[in-house]
Amino acid sequence: MSISETGEAGTTSKRSIGAFIFGLMFLGPAIGILLFGPLDTLRLHVMTSGWTQISATLQRIDIEYHHGDTTTYSLEGLYSYRFNNRDYSSNRISYYESPDNIGDWHAKTENKIRRASASQVLTAWVNPDNPSESYLVRDIRWEKIGFMMIFVLVFGGAGAGIMLFGRYSARQADVASGVVYSGQNLMHWVLGFMSMVFLLISLPGVLSVPSEFRSGNHAILLVLLFPLVAAGLGIAAYRSRKNWLFYGRTPLYLNPVPGQVQGQVGGTLKINKTGLGERWNIRLKCVRQTRSSGKNSSTRETLLWQSNTLPEVTESDGETCLNFVFNPDPELPQSYRKGRTAVIWRVEVEGPTEPVKFQRQFVVPVVEGAANSTLDISTEHQSKASRSQVAAAEAALSQNLDMTLSGDDFIIHSAAGRHLSFFLIFMFAGIAFAGAGLFMLNQAATEGVTLYFMGGVFFLVGTPMALGGLFGLGRSLESRCEDGKIETVRYWMGRALWRRSTEFRSAQQLELKAAGSSSTGNSTKEYFHIRIRDGQRKVRIAEMIEGREAAELLMDRLRASLISDELIG
């Protein structure tokens, strides 16, 4: 099964147009602010440079206060002047007619005008070609121009970035030929833009730190956190750029094109550099993305499946090629995006850490189909990769569980205290939810009945999470199989809570159950339980095994312990 060029081109074109329109929603207002703000001010300043400066008489000058979400100010006044033996009056004080609250320009300018009027040295700038046009103050407010340029750069940069990204994606998306590029190509631009946003947004506050601190506002120092964040993002952008320059574009050539759920997902990653060694790992993930609605929307990822493999590394003509093939679970969904839900297949590549760390991610198309890869991966490498996976699974299994297997008898001890971070996060998240619920319930008497509902929901969600996390920290499980009978004992903090017994007659009774996952950066850890079915009951015999490979290895060993009995029977 394949994706038609016409269909893909149509989808790509729609995405490109959508990105252009969405980017224009940011870039359009930014251009408007630039044209009617800083550029218009500079235009007026250049235009009035040839006007005539003459004496003026002040009638009034005041600061007008405009109250809304914030208080803003404007200068309102009236003055008169005589030009070519004719009297004129005007209320145009400066270039800045719209109210604002940037700095103390209004107060300073009012005082300056009053002093000049009192000293009889007040002057106005008059258009000699049209004497009714004049300005009392011909100043450029660089502080206001800088403040407006923040919005121009932030919104304009975001809009231009979205539009360029759409165009870049349209140009790079070449699913029909099976070439996929990593988002690493643009990551340094994204990080650099975020660094600029944090720096520009905090700039007015940073510039006011000395005066605010002298006036007793010591909390203003918190504004300095923003430049620190900007510096961190800038360093990350530099490192990402360094990585990009060192390794280059690193195209991934899919084989088959596209990947096949019931077949294989594979490809060749090409790096324009040699001598990188053989310490590589490639991971294939299938995740479900769900985007929430509302003003504060966010995207949540749920891991559906993942697997690791060692690529076969070859070097020739100054180029390193990594060949890999995966056999995904045939029950998994194909790639799709519909509304706020999507299924994403992602290839993650990790390589050498010196002199520059190699890390790339590729979103690859995977469809329903049974086609296999035509890559010629040597039998020797396949055996090596299989041995490496088994060794890694055995090491992970020995770290997870205490086991004794003897014939068809076994003892499995799932000790307490494993995966502390997993349960601590779960517990503290529950405490935070429950605490927020109690706070809202306490405030409901004065704030309104809505808080009773919200507080109740938070409390009912958070309390089980907190108790579940606490229970998980101290729980352990021991399973013993003797003469075909399994006895499991649940402990908490060393105390036996309950016992269960079941018959172990066939390997078909065993099943693997996903128990959750935790993510750190690009790394996702999966946890699994192993259960045995006895009629309608499902009894857990091993829990919180880290890694699918380790869990499947234990399943294989438990099944193998029954093969001889099943054949005899």
N, C-alpha and C positions, 0 to 999 in steps of 0.2 A: 504494500500500500504506500502511496506517495502523495505528496501535496502538489497540486498543480501550480505551474508558474503563474497562471492568470489569477488563481485564488490568492496565492501568496502576495502577488503584486498588488492586488486590490486591497488586501488587508494592510499591507505596508503603506500603501498610498493613503488609506483612511487614517492610519496612525500618524502619518506625517502631517496631514491636513489638520487632524485634531490637535497635535502638538503645536502647530503654527497658530491656530486660533486661541488655544489656551495661553501660549506665550504672548500673543498680542494683547490679551487681557491685562497682562502686567506691563508690557512694553509701551502700550498706547498711553496710559496715564502718566508713565514716567516721561515720555516725550512731551506730553502736554505740560507737565510741571516744569520741564526744562525750557520749553519755548516761552511760556507765559510767566516764568519766574526769573531765574538767573540770566538767561539770554535777553529777555525783555528789559531787565534792569540795566544790563551792559549796553544795550541799544540806546536806551534813553540817556545814559551817561555820556556816550559818544556824541549823540545828537545834540545835547545841551552844551557841549564843550564850546560851541561857537556862538552861544547866546550872550546877550549883553547883561552885565552885572550892574544894577542901579540901586539907589537907596529906596528903602521901603518903610512904611509905617505900620506897626502892629496894632490891630484892633483887639484881638483876643487870641489866646492859645491855651488849650486844655488837653489833658489826657482823658480819653473816653474809655470807660470800662465796659466790656462785653461779657456777660455771664452766660455760661453754658455748662458743658461737661468740665471745662476749665475756664479760668478768667483770662481773657485776652485784652490787648490795649491797642489804641490807635490815637494818632495826633489829629485833633480837630482845631481849626483856627480860621482867622480872617485877617488879611493885610491888604494895604493899598500902595500904589506906586504911580508915578507920573512918567509917561514916556511920549516924546514928541508933542509936548504941550497938551497931552490928553491924560485924564485920570482913569485908572483901572483899579479893580479890586479882584482878589482871588482867594480861594480857600484850599488851593493845592499846596500842601506843605512840602511833600517829598515824593519820591517814586513809589513809596510803599503805602498804598491806600487800604489794603486788607489788614485787619487786626491780627496780632500775634502776641506771643509772650516770650519771645526769644531775647534773652539778655535784658539789659537795662537801658537800651537805646532810647526808648520813649522819654524816660525821666531825664536822661542826660541832654537830649536834644531840646526838650522843653526849657530846661534851665539855660541852655546855651542861647536859645532864641530870646528869652526874657532878658538875659544880661545884655545881649547885643542891642535890644530895643531900648533898654534903660540907658545905655551908653550912646544911643543914637548912631550906631554903626551897623544897623540891620540892613542887609541887602537882599535883593531877589534876583533870580536869573530869568531874563525875559527874552522871548523869541522875537527878534527884530522884524521878522516877516509876518508875524501874527502876534502883536503885543498883548493880546488877551491871554496868551499861554505863558505861564511862569511857574517857577518852583522857588520856595523859600530856602530849602535845604537841598544841596546837591551832593549828597554823600552816598557812598557805596557801603552797604551793611554786609561785610564779608562773613560775619557770623551767621546771618540769615541765609546768605547764598550757600555757605557750607552746610547748614542744616537742611536746606532744600536739596542739595546735591546728594545728601545721604539717601533720600528717598529715590532720587533719580538713579543712583548707582545700584541700590538694592533691588528696586522693582524692575528697573531697566535691565540690570544684569540677570535677574531671574528670568525675565521674559525672553531675553536674547539667548540665554542658556537653554531654556526649554525648546525654543525654536531650532537652535543649532543641534540640540540633542535629537530632536525629531528628524531633522534632515540627515544627521549622521547615522541614526538608526535605519532610516530608509535606504541610505547608501550602502550600509554594511550588511543589512539583513539579506542574506542570499541562501535561503533554506533550500531552494531548488538544487543548487550546486553543493550544498552541505557545508558551507563555510560559516563558522560562528566566531565572533570576537568577544573578548572579555570586557566587562564594565571597568576593568582596571585602566583601560585607555583614557577614561574620562574622570577617574576618581580624584586625581590631583586638582582638576579644575573645580570639581564640586567642593572639595575640602578648602581650596583657596578662596572660593566664593563665600563659603560659610565663615571663614576667618575674616574676610573683608566686611561681611554683614555685622558680625559681633563688634569689630573695631569701629565701624562708622556709627552704629547705633549708640555706642557708649561715648563717642568723641565729645559731644556737648557736655555730658556729665563729667568726663575726665577733665576737660578744660576749666570747669567751674569748681573743681576740688579745692584749689588753694583758697579762693575767696569764701567758699562755703565752710571750709574747715576753720578758717580764722573767725568766722561769725558764730562758731559753736556747734555747727552741724557735723559732728564727728561720724555719723552714720553714712555720710557721703562717700567714705572710704570703700564701702561695699561696691561702689561703681567700678572700682579697679579690678574686680573679679572678671568683668567682661573682657578687658584687654588680655588678661591671663588666659582666658578661654580662647580668644582670638590667636594668641601666640601658640597655644597647644595645637589648634587646628592648622595654623601655618606650618608648624614643624611636621605635622602629619602629611600635609600637602607636599612639602619638600621631599619627605621620604618616599611618598607615592610617586612623585615625579622622577626621583632618582631610580626607583625600581623600574618605572616605565622606560626610561632612557637606557637602562642596562640591558633589559631583556627584549624590548621592542614590542611589536603588536601581538605575537604569539597566536596565530590563527589556529582554530581547531577544525579539522576536516572530518566530518561525521562519516561513519561507515557502519551500518547502512544509513541511508538518507531517506526519511528521518529515522530516528530510533524506533524500535518495535517493542511493544509491551509484551507480547507473547513470544517474541524472538530475542533479539539482542540489541543492546545500546553500546556503541563503540566508536572509536575514532583515532585520529592521529593528531597530536599537538606538536606543532613545529616551532622551535626556538632558534633564532638566528645567532647561536653561540654554541661553542663546544667546551668540553672539559668540565662539565657540570656535575659529574659523578652519577651514581645510581641510587641515591637516597631520595626516592620519590614515592608519593602516595597519591592515588586518585580515588575520589569518593563520588558516588552517584547518589543523589537524593531525589525523592519525590515528596513534595510538600504541598499542602493546601493553604492557600492564602485567602483570608477573609478580611474585607475592609469594612469597618464600621461606618455608620452614617452619622450625620450631625455635624455641628460646627467643629468639634474636636475629634475628627475622624482619625483612626489609626488602622494599621494593617497588622493582622495577627497571623503567624505561621504555625501550622501543625504538621509535624513530621509524620509522613505515612510510611516511609521505607527508606533505608539507606544501606549501602554496601561499599566496602573498600577493596581495592586491588592494587597490585604492583604493576606498573607499566613495563613493557619491554623497551629498553632504551637503546637506540642506535645513533651513530654519528657519521656524517659524511658531508663533504663539501662545505665545511664550516657551519653545519646545521645539526641540531639535536632533535630527534623525533621520538615521541613517546606514544607507543601503540597500546591500546587497552580495549577490553571487551567485557561487558557486564551481561548477566542473565537475570533480568528483573523478575519480580514476582508477577506471574501472568494475570493475577487478579487486580492489579493496580489500575487506576484510571489513566487515560491518555491526557496529554496537555490540552487545556482549554481555559478560556476566560469567558465568563458570563456574568454580567452585572458586577456585583461586589465580591464574587467568588472566582477563584482560579486555581488550577492545578499546575504547578511548575516543576519541571525536571531540571535539575542543576548538577553540573559536573564541577567539582572542586579539586584543584590540583595544588599540592604542596611539594616543594622541592628543597634545594639547598638553602641554608641560612646565611652562608658566607660566600662572597663578600657582600652580597645583597640578597635578602630573603625573597624567595620565589613563592608567590601565592596568587592564584587566579581562580575566577568563577565564570562559568559559562552556562547560560540558560539555553537548553537544547530542546528541540521539538521531538516529542515521542507520541506515536499514534498506535491505534489498534492494528496489529499485524504480526506475522510470524517470521519475517525475513531475518536472516542471520548475517553477521559481518563477513566480509571477504578478506579481512586482514589476515596475513600469514604470520601468526604468532607461533614461535617455535615450541615444540613439545617440551624441550628442556626448560624454557621459561615458564610454561604453564605448570610444570611440576614444581619449579622453584617457588612460584607464586602460591601454589596450593600448600606447600610445606610451610611457607612463611605465615599464611593465614591461620593454619592449624596451630602453629607455635604461638602466634599472638593470641588466639582464642584460648589455648591451654593456660597461658600466663594470666590472662584476664580471669579465667575461671578459677584458678588457684587463689587469686587475690579476692575473689568474690565469696567463695564458699569453702568450707572444710568438708571434704568428701572421702569416703571409703567405699570402693566398689570391689566386690568379691563374688564372682559368678553372677547369679541372679539376685544376690543380696546387696544392699547398699545402705549407707548412712550419709545423709546430707544435712549439714548444719548451716543455716543462714543466720549468721551472727548479728547481734545488735551493734549499733555504732557505725555501720557502713553508710556511705553516701550522706554524710552529715550536712553538707551544703544543700542537698536536695530537700531534706526535711526541715532544716532551719529556715530556708526561704519560705517553704510552705507554711510553717508555723508562724513566722513573723508577719507574713502577708495576712494570715487569718487574724492575728492579734490587731493589725492595723485596721482591717475591715470591721471587726467587732468593736474596737475602740471608737472608730468613727460612728458606728451605729449607736453606741451608748451616748456619745456626745450629741448626736442629732435628736435622740429621744429626750435627752435632758433639756435641749433647747426648744423642743416642740411646744411646750406649754406657753412660751412667749412668742415664738416665731410663726406658729400656724400648724394646722393638722397635717399638712403635706410631709413635714419632717417625721411624723409618726410612721408613715408608710415607708419613707426612705430609710429611716433609722432601723426599722424592723427588718427590712430586706438586708441591709448591710450586716446587722447583727446575726441574722439567721444564716447568712452566707459565711461570715467570718468565723463564727464559733466552731462549726465542724472542721473548717480548715485548720484552725489553731489546735484543736484536739487531735485531729488526724496527724498533724506534724509532730506533736508531742508524743503520740503513740508510736509513730514511725521511728523516732529517735531511740526508743527503748525496746522495741520489739525484736524478737528472734524466733526462729522456727527450726525444729529438728524433725527429720523424717527418717524412719527406720523401716527397711523392707526385709522380712525374714519369712521364708517358706511361702512367698506369694502374698503375704499380708503386709500392708503398710500402716504404720502408726505414726501420726503427726501430732506434735505437742507444740502449742503456742505459748511463748514466754513473753513477759514484759518486765523489764528490770530484774531478770533472773527468776521471777515467780511464774510457775505454770498457771495458765489461765484456762485452757481447755485441751482435750484430747479427741482425736478422731481416728477411726480405723476404717480401712477399706481393702477390697480385694484387688490385687494386681495380676490380671490374667493375660492381658494382651498389650502389645506395644501401641495398638490403635487407641488405647485409652488415654494416651499422653497428648497434651495439647499445649501450645505456646500462647501466652497471653501478654499483650503489650501492657506495661505498667506505668508509662509516662516517659517524659524526656526532659532534659535540661540543656540549655545552650549557653556557651561562652564564646563570644565573637562568632567566628564561622564554624566552630566545633559544636556538634550536637551529640549528647550522650543519650542512648536509648536504654531503657530498663525493661526486663521481662520477668514474668512469673511462669513456672511450669506447673500445670495442674493435671490431675488424673480424674477421669470420669468414671463414676461407679453408679450406673443407673441415672437417676436425675441429679445426683450430687456431683459437685466438682470440688475436689479437695486439693489445695495448694501444697506442693511438696518441696518447692524451692522458690525463693522470691528475690526480687530486685537484683537480677543478674545483669551486669552492665555489658551491653553489646549484643547484637543479634548473633554474631558468629559464635560467641561464647555460649549463649543460650542454646543455639542449634547443636553445638558440639555436645553439650550435656544431654540433650534430647537423643542424639545418635547413640551415645554410650548407654543410656537407659534402655533404648530399644534393643541394642545389641545384646544386652544381658538377658533378653527374653527370647531371642531367635531360636536357640536350641530347644527350649521347651515348646515353642509354637510348632516347630517342625516335627517333633516327636508326637505332639498331640494331633 
